[in-house]
Amino acid sequence: MKFIILKNQIKIQKNISIFFLLILAVISVISMQIYNLNKKKINKNYSELINNTYFQKTFNHIFDNLEPRYAKIKHIVSAGETIDKILKNYQIPDKEIAKLIKELSRKNNLNRLKTNQIIEFSFDRSKNNKITNFLFPVSRTEKIYLSRNTKTDAYKREEIITNLNKKILFKEGKITGSLYRTAVKLGIKANIIVKFARIYGFQVDFQRDIRKNDSFQIMYEVFEDDDGKVFETGNIIYADLNLRGQNNSLYYFGEQNSEGHFDKNGKSAKKALMKTPINGARLSSPFGMRKHPIDGFNKMHRGTDFAAPLGTPIMASGNGVIVKAGWCGGGGNCVKIKHNSTYSTIYAHMSKFAFGIKKGVRVKQSQIIGFVGSTGKSTGPHLHYEVIENGKKINSQTLNLPSGKILKGKERERFEVRRIKIDVLKSELILGIK
């Protein structure tokens, strides 16, 4: 009897264990389903929140307004800007600006900044935009660095000087397309190409006088740092433009009263007026009778038109005084320069004038006075150029002007010595001796 009771107890305990296991399994399944349902709901709510337009705008607004404490500025100077104007644009307080200008102006002229000059500085947003450091370029090789002492609130001034080494480069090439493209392929800097064109601008029209397979040679100065990086270029000390087999060699002579380029006979390359006061332009309408493109009838065209892209720089063709810089009716924006008692020149249809160009200002030959436009009676961007001789408008392209200075006496002797040295140096560079 006892055995039967014990056997039944064991069966009951075994069934209870199975029952509890079943209950636990059911509870686990139900819990997992509830968890998955809640998870889907949470994910759905999260997705709806993330995609909510208002939430996104709020989120973006918060992060967009999280600015760093220190602002670092690299400002490229535009024409006519001043230190005062630049700093005010960045909400620097007047008191801060005055303090900075006072420190900088102790040794530097701040009246006129150079266009494209780069000014770098930092300011502290947490302290009412107080300037912490300021880097001012005096030249390509000299910079002034001001750093603020947090204890004394005064500026510490440092002068950063980059030591440069002068090097002479020699390049030569055959012109296959244009002088500019050929020179660029040879690695010649753009400003050297412009200088080269200006040197020959008194005797050569680069748009029409140069032919395929004409050639050139050029020897010029560059200034490098110790790592060989070119910081700036110097003078063209020798140039030759061979046109249809004829050499036109020019040598640089650097004496104070006779600085410039001279041919082998000591005759200056400069003339009273440049033949073409614009580079890379196409002669679109010569001096003489023509059918006016706007008025529609034949009339005398008392100037020379040069088609060029909008904004192309226009140069003063000679030294002189500006007698007009303003609106000229059909000529649009124009400049008139009086060179001497005999000659005056007019430049019309400009898009705008160069900085500082106004009546009464004295300009130098090849100085930029304005930019090509299509103002006034004009069908497209071009320069209308006039030369006036003793009150009469004449053809600038056929005008024979006297050459500039001719070296004589002791100056001529010193020039001959200089010319021989340049020829020897050129030979050494060609042979790879230097």
C-alpha positions as CSV (number, residue, x, y, z in Angstrom):
1,M,0.0,0.0,0.0
2,K,2.7,2.4,0.9
3,F,4.5,1.6,-2.4
4,I,1.4,2.5,-4.4
5,I,1.0,5.9,-2.5
6,L,4.7,6.7,-3.1
7,K,4.4,5.9,-6.8
8,N,1.4,8.2,-7.2
9,Q,3.2,11.1,-5.4
10,I,6.1,10.7,-7.9
11,K,3.7,10.9,-10.8
12,I,2.0,14.0,-9.4
13,Q,5.3,15.8,-8.9
14,K,6.4,14.9,-12.4
15,N,3.1,16.2,-13.9
16,I,3.4,19.4,-11.8
17,S,6.9,20.0,-13.1
18,I,5.7,19.5,-16.7
19,F,2.8,21.8,-16.1
20,F,5.0,24.6,-14.7
21,L,7.3,24.2,-17.7
22,L,4.4,24.5,-20.0
23,I,3.2,27.6,-18.1
24,L,6.7,29.1,-18.3
25,A,6.9,28.5,-22.0
26,V,3.5,30.1,-22.6
27,I,4.5,33.1,-20.5
28,S,7.8,33.4,-22.5
29,V,6.0,33.3,-25.8
30,I,3.4,35.9,-24.7
31,S,6.2,38.1,-23.3
32,M,8.2,38.0,-26.6
33,Q,5.1,38.9,-28.6
34,I,4.4,41.8,-26.2
35,Y,8.0,42.9,-26.5
36,N,8.0,42.7,-30.3
37,L,4.8,44.7,-30.5
38,N,6.2,47.4,-28.2
39,K,9.4,47.4,-30.1
40,K,7.6,48.0,-33.4
41,K,5.5,50.7,-31.8
42,I,8.6,52.4,-30.3
43,N,10.4,52.2,-33.7
44,K,7.4,53.6,-35.5
45,N,7.1,56.5,-33.0
46,Y,10.9,57.1,-33.3
47,S,10.6,57.1,-37.1
48,E,7.7,59.5,-37.1
49,L,9.6,61.8,-34.7
50,I,12.8,61.7,-36.9
51,N,10.8,62.4,-40.0
52,N,8.7,65.1,-38.4
53,T,9.3,68.4,-40.2
54,Y,9.1,70.5,-37.1
55,F,11.5,68.3,-35.3
56,Q,14.0,68.4,-38.2
57,K,13.9,72.2,-38.3
58,T,14.3,72.4,-34.6
59,F,17.2,70.0,-34.6
60,N,18.9,71.8,-37.5
61,H,18.4,75.2,-35.9
62,I,20.1,74.0,-32.7
63,F,23.1,72.5,-34.4
64,D,23.4,75.4,-36.9
65,N,23.7,77.8,-34.0
66,L,26.4,75.8,-32.2
67,E,29.3,78.0,-33.2
68,P,32.9,77.5,-32.1
69,R,34.2,79.9,-29.5
70,Y,37.0,81.2,-31.8
71,A,36.2,82.3,-35.4
72,K,39.1,82.1,-37.9
73,I,38.8,84.5,-40.8
74,K,40.8,84.5,-44.1
75,H,39.7,87.7,-45.9
76,I,40.6,88.6,-49.5
77,V,40.7,92.4,-49.9
78,S,38.4,93.9,-52.6
79,A,39.1,97.2,-54.4
80,G,38.5,100.2,-52.1
81,E,38.3,98.2,-48.8
82,T,39.9,99.4,-45.6
83,I,40.9,97.7,-42.4
84,D,38.1,99.5,-40.6
85,K,35.5,98.4,-43.1
86,I,36.6,94.8,-43.2
87,L,36.5,94.4,-39.4
88,K,33.1,96.0,-39.1
89,N,31.8,93.5,-41.6
90,Y,32.7,90.8,-39.0
91,Q,31.0,92.7,-36.2
92,I,34.3,93.6,-34.5
93,P,33.5,96.4,-31.9
94,D,34.8,100.0,-32.8
95,K,37.0,100.0,-29.7
96,E,38.7,96.8,-30.8
97,I,39.2,98.2,-34.3
98,A,40.8,101.4,-33.0
99,K,43.2,99.5,-30.8
100,L,44.3,97.2,-33.7
101,I,44.7,100.1,-36.2
102,K,46.8,102.1,-33.7
103,E,49.1,99.1,-33.3
104,L,49.4,98.4,-37.0
105,S,49.9,102.0,-38.1
106,R,52.9,102.5,-35.9
107,K,55.1,101.3,-38.8
108,N,52.8,100.5,-41.6
109,N,50.7,102.7,-44.0
110,L,47.1,101.4,-43.9
111,N,45.6,104.1,-46.1
112,R,45.4,101.9,-49.1
113,L,45.2,98.1,-49.1
114,K,46.1,96.1,-52.2
115,T,43.4,94.3,-54.1
116,N,43.6,90.5,-53.5
117,Q,45.8,91.0,-50.4
118,I,44.9,88.3,-47.8
119,I,44.3,89.3,-44.2
120,E,44.0,86.6,-41.6
121,F,42.7,87.0,-38.0
122,S,40.8,85.3,-35.2
123,F,38.3,86.6,-32.6
124,D,36.7,85.3,-29.5
125,R,32.9,85.1,-29.7
126,S,32.6,84.6,-26.0
127,K,34.3,87.9,-25.3
128,N,32.4,90.3,-27.5
129,N,34.4,89.4,-30.6
130,K,37.7,90.4,-29.2
131,I,40.5,89.9,-31.7
132,T,43.0,87.2,-30.4
133,N,45.5,87.4,-33.3
134,F,46.0,89.3,-36.6
135,L,48.3,88.6,-39.6
136,F,48.9,91.5,-41.9
137,P,51.0,91.1,-45.1
138,V,53.2,94.2,-45.7
139,S,54.6,92.5,-48.9
140,R,55.1,89.0,-50.2
141,T,58.1,88.6,-48.0
142,E,57.1,90.5,-44.9
143,K,54.2,90.0,-42.6
144,I,53.2,91.6,-39.2
145,Y,51.7,89.2,-36.7
146,L,49.9,90.5,-33.7
147,S,48.9,88.2,-30.8
148,R,46.9,89.2,-27.7
149,N,48.3,88.6,-24.2
150,T,45.3,87.4,-22.2
151,K,46.7,88.8,-18.9
152,T,47.7,92.3,-20.0
153,D,45.2,92.5,-22.9
154,A,48.0,94.1,-25.0
155,Y,49.3,93.0,-28.4
156,K,52.6,91.3,-28.9
157,R,54.1,92.4,-32.3
158,E,56.2,90.1,-34.5
159,E,57.7,90.8,-37.9
160,I,57.9,87.6,-40.1
161,I,60.5,87.9,-42.8
162,T,60.9,85.3,-45.6
163,N,64.5,85.4,-46.9
164,L,64.5,85.1,-50.7
165,N,67.2,84.1,-53.2
166,K,67.4,85.7,-56.6
167,K,67.6,83.4,-59.6
168,I,67.8,84.1,-63.3
169,L,65.6,81.9,-65.7
170,F,66.0,81.6,-69.4
171,K,63.1,80.4,-71.6
172,E,62.7,80.3,-75.4
173,G,60.1,78.9,-77.7
174,K,58.5,78.8,-81.1
175,I,55.0,80.3,-81.2
176,T,52.6,77.7,-82.5
177,G,49.3,79.3,-81.6
178,S,49.6,82.5,-79.5
179,L,52.5,83.9,-77.5
180,Y,50.5,83.6,-74.3
181,R,49.7,79.9,-74.7
182,T,53.2,79.0,-75.8
183,A,54.7,80.9,-72.8
184,V,52.4,79.2,-70.4
185,K,53.4,75.8,-71.7
186,L,57.0,76.7,-70.9
187,G,56.1,77.5,-67.3
188,I,56.4,81.3,-67.6
189,K,54.4,83.2,-65.0
190,A,51.4,85.2,-66.3
191,N,52.7,88.5,-65.0
192,I,56.0,88.0,-66.9
193,I,54.1,87.4,-70.1
194,V,52.2,90.6,-69.5
195,K,55.4,92.5,-68.9
196,F,56.9,91.0,-72.1
197,A,53.9,92.1,-74.1
198,R,54.1,95.6,-72.6
199,I,57.8,96.0,-73.5
200,Y,57.0,95.3,-77.2
201,G,53.6,97.0,-77.1
202,F,55.1,100.1,-78.6
203,Q,56.1,98.4,-81.8
204,V,54.2,95.1,-82.1
205,D,50.5,94.4,-82.4
206,F,50.3,90.9,-80.8
207,Q,47.0,90.1,-82.5
208,R,48.1,90.8,-86.1
209,D,51.9,91.1,-86.3
210,I,52.8,87.6,-84.9
211,R,52.8,84.7,-87.3
212,K,53.0,80.9,-86.7
213,N,56.6,79.8,-86.1
214,D,57.8,83.2,-85.0
215,S,59.9,82.7,-81.8
216,F,60.9,84.5,-78.6
217,Q,63.6,84.4,-75.9
218,I,63.2,85.8,-72.4
219,M,65.5,86.0,-69.4
220,Y,64.0,87.2,-66.1
221,E,64.4,87.3,-62.4
222,V,62.6,85.1,-59.8
223,F,62.9,85.2,-56.1
224,E,62.7,81.9,-54.2
225,D,62.7,80.8,-50.6
226,D,65.1,78.2,-49.3
227,D,62.7,75.4,-50.4
228,G,62.7,76.6,-54.0
229,K,59.2,78.1,-53.9
230,V,58.9,81.2,-56.1
231,F,57.5,84.1,-54.1
232,E,57.7,86.8,-56.7
233,T,59.2,87.7,-60.1
234,G,61.5,90.6,-60.9
235,N,62.7,92.4,-64.0
236,I,62.9,91.0,-67.5
237,I,66.6,91.5,-68.1
238,Y,66.6,90.3,-71.7
239,A,63.9,89.8,-74.4
240,D,63.9,89.0,-78.0
241,L,60.9,88.6,-80.3
242,N,61.9,87.1,-83.7
243,L,59.2,88.1,-86.3
244,R,59.6,86.5,-89.7
245,G,63.3,86.0,-89.2
246,Q,64.1,89.4,-87.8
247,N,65.4,89.7,-84.2
248,N,64.2,92.5,-81.9
249,S,66.5,92.1,-78.9
250,L,66.0,94.4,-75.8
251,Y,68.2,94.7,-72.7
252,Y,67.2,96.0,-69.3
253,F,69.2,99.0,-68.0
254,G,68.4,99.9,-64.4
255,E,69.9,103.4,-63.9
256,Q,67.7,105.7,-62.0
257,N,67.1,108.3,-64.7
258,S,67.2,105.8,-67.6
259,E,65.5,102.7,-66.3
260,G,63.9,100.6,-69.0
261,H,64.6,98.4,-72.0
262,F,66.9,99.4,-74.8
263,D,67.9,97.9,-78.1
264,K,71.5,97.1,-78.9
265,N,72.1,100.7,-80.1
266,G,70.9,102.2,-76.8
267,K,67.5,103.3,-78.1
268,S,64.6,103.0,-75.7
269,A,61.8,100.6,-76.5
270,K,59.3,103.1,-75.3
271,K,57.6,105.6,-77.5
272,A,55.3,108.5,-76.7
273,L,52.2,106.3,-77.2
274,M,51.5,102.6,-77.3
275,K,50.3,101.2,-80.6
276,T,47.6,99.1,-78.9
277,P,46.4,100.0,-75.3
278,I,44.8,96.5,-74.8
279,N,46.2,93.0,-74.8
280,G,44.7,90.1,-76.7
281,A,42.2,92.2,-78.6
282,R,40.9,91.8,-82.2
283,L,40.8,94.8,-84.5
284,S,37.1,94.9,-85.3
285,S,36.7,98.2,-87.0
286,P,39.6,100.3,-88.4
287,F,39.8,104.1,-88.8
288,G,37.9,105.4,-91.9
289,M,34.5,105.4,-93.6
290,R,32.1,102.7,-92.6
291,K,28.4,101.9,-92.2
292,H,27.5,102.6,-88.6
293,P,26.3,99.4,-87.0
294,I,23.5,101.2,-85.0
295,D,22.7,104.4,-87.0
296,G,22.7,102.4,-90.3
297,F,24.3,104.9,-92.6
298,N,27.8,105.6,-93.8
299,K,29.9,107.9,-91.7
300,M,33.5,108.5,-90.8
301,H,34.9,106.3,-88.0
302,R,37.5,108.5,-86.4
303,G,38.9,105.8,-84.1
304,T,39.9,102.2,-83.9
305,D,37.7,99.5,-82.4
306,F,39.3,96.5,-80.6
307,A,36.9,93.6,-79.8
308,A,37.7,91.9,-76.5
309,P,35.9,90.0,-73.7
310,L,34.0,92.0,-71.2
311,G,36.2,93.2,-68.3
312,T,39.5,93.1,-70.3
313,P,41.9,95.7,-68.8
314,I,42.5,98.9,-70.8
315,M,45.8,100.7,-70.4
316,A,46.8,104.3,-70.7
317,S,48.8,104.5,-74.0
318,G,51.1,107.1,-72.6
319,N,51.9,109.3,-69.6
320,G,49.5,112.2,-69.0
321,V,46.7,113.8,-67.1
322,I,43.1,112.6,-67.1
323,V,40.9,115.5,-68.4
324,K,37.7,113.5,-68.4
325,A,36.4,110.3,-66.8
326,G,32.6,110.0,-67.1
327,W,29.7,109.5,-69.5
328,C,30.3,110.5,-73.1
329,G,26.9,110.0,-74.7
330,G,27.2,107.5,-77.5
331,G,30.7,106.7,-76.2
332,G,29.3,105.5,-72.9
333,N,31.8,105.5,-70.1
334,C,35.0,107.0,-71.4
335,V,38.3,108.4,-70.4
336,K,40.2,111.2,-72.1
337,I,43.9,111.7,-71.4
338,K,46.0,114.7,-72.3
339,H,49.6,113.5,-72.9
340,N,51.3,116.8,-73.9
341,S,50.6,119.9,-76.0
342,T,50.3,117.8,-79.1
343,Y,48.6,114.5,-78.3
344,S,45.5,113.3,-76.4
345,T,43.7,109.9,-76.4
346,I,40.2,108.7,-75.8
347,Y,39.0,105.3,-74.6
348,A,35.2,104.7,-74.9
349,H,32.5,102.1,-74.1
350,M,34.1,101.0,-70.8
351,S,32.2,98.8,-68.4
352,K,33.8,100.6,-65.5
353,F,36.8,102.8,-64.5
354,A,39.8,101.5,-62.6
355,F,40.1,102.4,-58.9
356,G,41.2,106.1,-58.5
357,I,40.6,107.1,-62.1
358,K,39.0,110.6,-62.2
359,K,39.6,114.0,-63.7
360,G,42.9,115.6,-62.7
361,V,44.7,112.4,-61.9
362,R,48.1,111.8,-63.5
363,V,48.6,108.4,-65.0
364,K,51.6,106.5,-66.3
365,Q,52.0,104.7,-69.6
366,S,50.5,101.1,-69.4
367,Q,48.6,101.9,-66.2
368,I,45.2,100.3,-66.0
369,I,42.5,103.0,-66.4
370,G,39.4,100.9,-67.0
371,F,37.8,97.8,-68.4
372,V,36.2,96.7,-71.7
373,G,32.4,97.1,-71.8
374,S,29.5,97.9,-74.1
375,T,28.1,101.1,-72.7
376,G,26.7,103.8,-75.0
377,K,26.1,103.2,-78.7
378,S,27.6,99.7,-78.9
379,T,26.6,96.3,-80.3
380,G,29.0,94.3,-78.1
381,P,32.0,94.6,-75.8
382,H,34.9,96.5,-77.3
383,L,37.3,99.4,-76.9
384,H,36.9,102.5,-79.1
385,Y,40.3,104.1,-79.1
386,E,41.1,107.6,-80.5
387,V,44.3,109.5,-81.0
388,I,44.1,113.3,-81.3
389,E,47.0,115.2,-82.8
390,N,46.9,119.0,-82.5
391,G,43.1,118.8,-82.2
392,K,42.6,116.5,-85.2
393,K,41.6,112.8,-84.8
394,I,44.1,110.6,-86.7
395,N,44.6,106.9,-87.4
396,S,46.4,105.4,-84.4
397,Q,47.6,102.3,-86.3
398,T,49.5,104.3,-88.9
399,L,50.9,106.9,-86.6
400,N,54.7,107.1,-86.5
401,L,55.8,108.4,-83.2
402,P,59.4,109.4,-82.3
403,S,61.3,106.8,-80.2
404,G,62.0,107.5,-76.6
405,K,65.3,108.2,-75.0
406,I,68.6,107.4,-76.7
407,L,71.5,106.7,-74.3
408,K,74.6,108.8,-74.8
409,G,78.0,109.5,-73.3
410,K,78.9,107.8,-70.1
411,E,75.4,106.2,-69.9
412,R,75.9,104.6,-73.2
413,E,79.3,103.2,-72.1
414,R,77.8,101.7,-68.9
415,F,74.9,100.3,-71.0
416,E,77.4,98.6,-73.4
417,V,79.1,96.9,-70.4
418,R,75.7,95.8,-69.1
419,R,74.7,94.5,-72.5
420,I,77.8,92.4,-72.9
421,K,77.3,90.9,-69.4
422,I,73.7,90.0,-70.2
423,D,74.8,88.3,-73.5
424,V,77.5,86.3,-71.6
425,L,74.9,85.2,-69.0
426,K,72.4,84.2,-71.6
427,S,75.0,82.0,-73.3
428,E,75.9,80.4,-70.0
429,L,72.2,79.6,-69.3
430,I,71.7,78.2,-72.8
431,L,74.8,75.9,-72.4
432,G,73.7,75.0,-68.8
433,I,76.8,76.4,-67.2
434,K,74.9,78.5,-64.7
